[in-house]
Amino acid sequence: MPGGISAEEDGLAAQRIVVLGAGFAGLWSAIGAARALDELGVGADRVEIVVIDRTAWHSIRVRNYEADLDGTRVALDSVLGPIGVRRLEGEVSAIDVRQRIVTYQSGGASRDIAYDRLVFALGSRLAHPPIPGLSDHAFDVDTHAGAVRLNAHIAGLSKQSASPGQSTVLVVGGGLTGIEAAAEMPGKLRAAGIASPRVILADHAPRIGADMGAGAQPVIDQALGALGVDMRGGVSVASVDAEGATLATGERIAAATVVWCAGMQAHPLTAQFPVERDRLGRLPVEPSLKIKGLAAEFAAGDCAWLLVDDIHCSVMSCQHGRPMGRFAGHNVVCDLLGRPLLPLRIDWYTTILDLGPWGAVYTEGWERKLVSQGAAAKRTKEIINRERIYPPRSGDRRAILDAAAPTVQAPPIRFG
Ligand SMILES: Cc1cc2nc3c(=O)[nH]c(=O)nc-3n(C[C@H](O)[C@H](O)[C@H](O)COP(=O)(O)OP(=O)(O)OC[C@H]3O[C@@H](n4cnc5c(N)ncnc54)[C@H](O)[C@@H]3O)c2cc1C
């Protein structure tokens, strides 16, 4: 066994729940587990909860496209400390399901930690197809570090020596993330001293925003048009370099900034579980969030999929990741202590897409019926992004635990 289990890692508790990842699913799993233990009157001497993440932060990843990234991270210790959850910082590198051991890299050493129950919540990452130059030259808004790097690059553009693509940003990927990133871009460029910004939003698909449904599509067209974003469907990028991108047709787009927003894949460590994954690399889970066919392992968030309402599959989203986390946390405790598990069922689905200074668009249902737009939808988006999806930041133990009750919230408030 690489590294061995140190006395410090072995701890003193009789049993241990290990949560991998402290994003929307992982953090809420850990709080949900702490809440369940508290409710059952089980102390940390009997069951300890340990969270492992590569950073010390809970990233509000959905805000990574914004111009101001202040406040988009919450210190994990400020949430986990008051509820008695132990945090380990390190890069998870392996899971041995047979021996129930997780290996992670920390402080230059490989360490192991044993678990009685596991919640796997390492999320997803932007897919990087083997396009020459993509990994070296493209920016992204996938992680906080990537978003900081992009914003710093844009802020420095006007100080660079003049080049044909200096004022041009090419955003590739016309899904929700690409649209949100593109809608913010003209404002970011102007704030950086680029007087005549050019923003191109390109996708393979013939029409940008078609996935958002027939009701929202014209709203997206109108908003991006008003913001001066040039929408280009039917585009395939063949290579990327420091001065722009070359398309499969041979066309050259000069752009000092290429932002890759095309496609998500579940965390590659999902491959370590002996189960069949879906085309996005996700693990199949029961309504209890236990991985199908396994005895002690749960999964939640972007790395797991379940039928949320008997028909529809969960979507890689914090909308699903947070309730998946709350239920996984509750159930992992109940499973360990031989109590009944609660099935997660979500009967509603909404999409609220930020359209920059123009506003936003809010759709309801899987068929994506348009319910509000412009400033009214933007109010909803701001409440979601700045309040609803945050853990309590008061440091109040009771408030933190209460926020993780295994229930499904009502849909976001609608204005207008
Ligand atoms: C720009 C953008 C906008 C978005 N907008 C929306 C939106 O409007 N609505 C919506 O519902 N969803 C949105 N999403 C999707 C949403 O952010 C994800 O679905 C959500 O973050 C998934 O939560 P998660 O906990 O599964 O994964 P994450 O939030 O990615 O958390 C994974 C955690 O695991 C940690 N980790 C990963 N690998 C390792 C490792 N090997 N070792 C240790 N730690 C590791 C990471 O540090 C992270 O803390 C958006 C995403 C982006 C990028």
The ligand as an SDF file (V2000), in Angstrom:
LIG
                    3D

 53 58  0  0  0  0  0  0  0  0999 V2000
  -18.4290   29.2840  -15.9090 C   0  0  0  0  0  0  0  0  0  0  0  0
  -19.4160   28.2720  -15.4190 C   0  0  0  0  0  0  0  0  0  0  0  0
  -20.7470   28.6260  -15.2760 C   0  0  0  0  0  0  0  0  0  0  0  0
  -21.6640   27.7010  -14.7860 C   0  0  0  0  0  0  0  0  0  0  0  0
  -22.9680   28.0850  -14.6530 N   0  0  0  0  0  0  0  0  0  0  0  0
  -23.8420   27.2610  -14.0700 C   0  0  0  0  0  0  0  0  0  0  0  0
  -25.1660   27.6900  -13.8040 C   0  0  0  0  0  0  0  0  0  0  0  0
  -25.5590   28.8150  -14.1370 O   0  0  0  0  0  0  0  0  0  0  0  0
  -26.0020   26.8240  -13.1750 N   0  0  0  0  0  0  0  0  0  0  0  0
  -25.6000   25.5800  -12.7860 C   0  0  0  0  0  0  0  0  0  0  0  0
  -26.3990   24.8620  -12.1860 O   0  0  0  0  0  0  0  0  0  0  0  0
  -24.3520   25.1220  -13.0500 N   0  0  0  0  0  0  0  0  0  0  0  0
  -23.4590   25.9320  -13.6790 C   0  0  0  0  0  0  0  0  0  0  0  0
  -22.1820   25.5080  -13.9320 N   0  0  0  0  0  0  0  0  0  0  0  0
  -21.8130   24.1100  -13.6110 C   0  0  0  0  0  0  0  0  0  0  0  0
  -21.4250   23.9580  -12.1420 C   0  0  0  0  0  0  0  0  0  0  0  0
  -20.3820   24.8340  -11.8010 O   0  0  0  0  0  0  0  0  0  0  0  0
  -20.9890   22.5370  -11.8840 C   0  0  0  0  0  0  0  0  0  0  0  0
  -22.0280   21.6740  -12.2960 O   0  0  0  0  0  0  0  0  0  0  0  0
  -20.6810   22.3310  -10.4220 C   0  0  0  0  0  0  0  0  0  0  0  0
  -19.5420   23.0740  -10.0570 O   0  0  0  0  0  0  0  0  0  0  0  0
  -20.4890   20.8490  -10.0930 C   0  0  0  0  0  0  0  0  0  0  0  0
  -20.2590   20.7070   -8.7300 O   0  0  0  0  0  0  0  0  0  0  0  0
  -19.3180   19.5260   -8.2340 P   0  0  0  0  0  0  0  0  0  0  0  0
  -19.2130   19.6590   -6.7500 O   0  0  0  0  0  0  0  0  0  0  0  0
  -19.7440   18.2480   -8.8130 O   0  0  0  0  0  0  0  0  0  0  0  0
  -17.8890   19.8600   -8.8730 O   0  0  0  0  0  0  0  0  0  0  0  0
  -16.9340   21.1390   -8.5890 P   0  0  0  0  0  0  0  0  0  0  0  0
  -17.7230   22.3210   -8.1880 O   0  0  0  0  0  0  0  0  0  0  0  0
  -16.0470   21.2500   -9.7700 O   0  0  0  0  0  0  0  0  0  0  0  0
  -16.0700   20.6570   -7.3600 O   0  0  0  0  0  0  0  0  0  0  0  0
  -15.0800   19.6540   -7.4660 C   0  0  0  0  0  0  0  0  0  0  0  0
  -14.0940   19.8430   -6.3320 C   0  0  0  0  0  0  0  0  0  0  0  0
  -13.1430   18.7950   -6.3820 O   0  0  0  0  0  0  0  0  0  0  0  0
  -11.8400   19.3160   -6.2370 C   0  0  0  0  0  0  0  0  0  0  0  0
  -10.9330   18.4010   -6.9400 N   0  0  0  0  0  0  0  0  0  0  0  0
  -10.9890   18.0320   -8.2510 C   0  0  0  0  0  0  0  0  0  0  0  0
  -10.0550   17.1170   -8.5120 N   0  0  0  0  0  0  0  0  0  0  0  0
   -9.3910   16.8840   -7.3480 C   0  0  0  0  0  0  0  0  0  0  0  0
   -8.3520   16.0000   -6.9540 C   0  0  0  0  0  0  0  0  0  0  0  0
   -7.7840   15.1300   -7.8190 N   0  0  0  0  0  0  0  0  0  0  0  0
   -7.9370   16.0280   -5.6800 N   0  0  0  0  0  0  0  0  0  0  0  0
   -8.5080   16.8760   -4.7790 C   0  0  0  0  0  0  0  0  0  0  0  0
   -9.5060   17.7080   -5.0780 N   0  0  0  0  0  0  0  0  0  0  0  0
   -9.9390   17.7210   -6.3600 C   0  0  0  0  0  0  0  0  0  0  0  0
  -11.8900   20.7140   -6.8270 C   0  0  0  0  0  0  0  0  0  0  0  0
  -10.8850   21.5410   -6.2510 O   0  0  0  0  0  0  0  0  0  0  0  0
  -13.3030   21.1500   -6.4230 C   0  0  0  0  0  0  0  0  0  0  0  0
  -13.3170   21.7910   -5.1740 O   0  0  0  0  0  0  0  0  0  0  0  0
  -21.2450   26.3840  -14.4500 C   0  0  0  0  0  0  0  0  0  0  0  0
  -19.8950   26.0250  -14.6010 C   0  0  0  0  0  0  0  0  0  0  0  0
  -18.9850   26.9450  -15.0870 C   0  0  0  0  0  0  0  0  0  0  0  0
  -17.5440   26.5400  -15.2480 C   0  0  0  0  0  0  0  0  0  0  0  0
  1  2  1  0
  2  3  1  0
  2 52  2  0
  3  4  2  0
  4  5  1  0
  4 50  1  0
  5  6  2  0
  6  7  1  0
  6 13  1  0
  7  8  2  0
  7  9  1  0
  9 10  1  0
 10 11  2  0
 10 12  1  0
 12 13  2  0
 13 14  1  0
 14 15  1  0
 14 50  1  0
 15 16  1  0
 16 17  1  0
 16 18  1  0
 18 19  1  0
 18 20  1  0
 20 21  1  0
 20 22  1  0
 22 23  1  0
 23 24  1  0
 24 25  2  0
 24 26  1  0
 24 27  1  0
 27 28  1  0
 28 29  2  0
 28 30  1  0
 28 31  1  0
 31 32  1  0
 32 33  1  0
 33 34  1  0
 33 48  1  0
 34 35  1  0
 35 36  1  0
 35 46  1  0
 36 37  1  0
 36 45  1  0
 37 38  2  0
 38 39  1  0
 39 40  1  0
 39 45  2  0
 40 41  1  0
 40 42  2  0
 42 43  1  0
 43 44  2  0
 44 45  1  0
 46 47  1  0
 46 48  1  0
 48 49  1  0
 50 51  2  0
 51 52  1  0
 52 53  1  0
M  END
$$$$
